Amino acid sequence: MKNKDLLSTTEVAEMLGISRVAVFNRIKNGEIKAEKIGRNFVVKRDQFGGVFKESLEKDEKETVDLAVKKVVKEYGETLKLLGNA
């Protein structure tokens, strides 16, 4: 697609690691918001909460850092065991 703010259903499927049919089902169920243009659906990139942005803003980075620290604190031993598996 030419507009980088809009994603095709194929692009969304590739990014999420699911099939196009699964994307259509999620659109139908309201899990993914999409607009119909002609016969095709497009999805706004920003709908994914910045997941696909190239860089994080300072407050977003702080939020991610805090979440990582919490996970490591609570599940550190489990993560170590999984890393050795």
C-alpha positions as CSV (number, residue, x, y, z in Angstrom):
1,M,0.0,0.0,0.0
2,K,1.2,3.5,-0.7
3,N,-0.1,5.1,2.6
4,K,2.0,3.7,5.4
5,D,-0.7,4.6,8.0
6,L,-3.0,2.1,6.4
7,L,-2.5,-1.7,6.3
8,S,-4.1,-4.2,4.0
9,T,-5.6,-7.4,5.5
10,T,-2.6,-9.3,4.1
11,E,-0.2,-7.0,5.9
12,V,-2.1,-7.3,9.1
13,A,-2.1,-11.1,8.8
14,E,1.6,-11.2,8.3
15,M,2.3,-8.9,11.2
16,L,0.1,-10.8,13.6
17,G,1.2,-14.2,12.3
18,I,-2.3,-15.3,11.5
19,S,-4.3,-16.1,8.3
20,R,-6.2,-13.5,6.3
21,V,-9.4,-15.4,7.2
22,A,-8.5,-14.9,10.9
23,V,-8.1,-11.2,10.2
24,F,-11.5,-11.1,8.5
25,N,-13.0,-12.9,11.5
26,R,-11.5,-10.5,13.9
27,I,-12.8,-7.6,11.8
28,K,-16.3,-9.1,11.8
29,N,-16.1,-9.7,15.6
30,G,-14.9,-6.1,16.2
31,E,-11.5,-7.1,17.6
32,I,-9.8,-5.3,14.7
33,K,-11.3,-2.0,13.5
34,A,-11.2,-1.7,9.8
35,E,-12.6,0.5,7.0
36,K,-14.0,-0.9,3.8
37,I,-12.7,0.8,0.7
38,G,-14.3,-0.6,-2.4
39,R,-14.1,-4.4,-2.0
40,N,-11.2,-4.3,0.4
41,F,-10.7,-3.6,4.1
42,V,-7.8,-1.4,5.4
43,V,-6.7,-1.1,9.0
44,K,-5.1,2.0,10.6
45,R,-1.6,1.2,11.8
46,D,-2.0,3.2,15.0
47,Q,-4.8,0.9,16.0
48,F,-2.1,-1.5,17.3
49,G,-1.0,0.9,20.0
50,G,2.4,1.7,18.6
51,V,3.4,-2.0,18.4
52,F,4.8,-1.5,14.9
53,K,6.4,1.9,15.4
54,E,10.1,2.1,14.7
55,S,10.9,3.8,18.0
56,L,9.3,4.5,21.4
57,E,8.7,7.8,23.0
58,K,10.2,8.4,26.4
59,D,6.9,7.7,28.4
60,E,6.3,4.5,26.3
61,K,9.8,3.3,26.9
62,E,9.4,3.9,30.7
63,T,6.1,1.9,30.7
64,V,7.8,-1.0,28.8
65,D,10.8,-1.0,31.2
66,L,8.5,-1.1,34.2
67,A,6.5,-4.0,32.8
68,V,9.7,-5.9,32.0
69,K,11.0,-5.4,35.5
70,K,7.8,-6.6,37.0
71,V,7.7,-9.7,34.9
72,V,11.3,-10.5,35.7
73,K,10.7,-10.0,39.4
74,E,7.6,-12.2,39.4
75,Y,8.6,-14.9,36.9
76,G,12.4,-14.7,36.9
77,E,13.0,-18.3,38.0
78,T,10.4,-19.6,35.5
79,L,12.0,-17.6,32.7
80,K,15.4,-19.0,33.6
81,L,14.0,-22.6,33.4
82,L,12.4,-21.8,30.1
83,G,15.7,-20.4,28.8
84,N,17.4,-23.7,29.6
85,A,14.8,-25.9,28.0
